[in-house]
């Protein structure tokens, strides 16, 4: 069982940056692949970024490639999402997610997610 708690969301002006954090419970955090998803108002939840359990492999949605960076610190049981050059279209609730224990790759769709966080709101003003 993994519990995920996001933090770091807030209001930022267009062009600004934010770093989201996701603290995970459990002693075997380092064997879970991790990901970030987001859901904008009136839209379906969408994939943002994912990372393998050992941190070596990352994969991004085309819309955030080069602007967002996913990373993890297994010693702190924490995964991060660094976001730069934020735009109003990045406004959404951002969710941390964990894949199945020991999965070979990180989740890229909701049906590959085993655990969800509660979400953190990111609002980008123009």
Secondary structure by P-SEA (a helix, b strand, c coil): cbbbbbcccccccccbbbbbbbbbbccccccbbbbcccccccccccccccccccccbbbbcccccccbbbbbcccccbbbbbbcccccccccbbbbbcccccccccccccccccccccbbbbbbcc
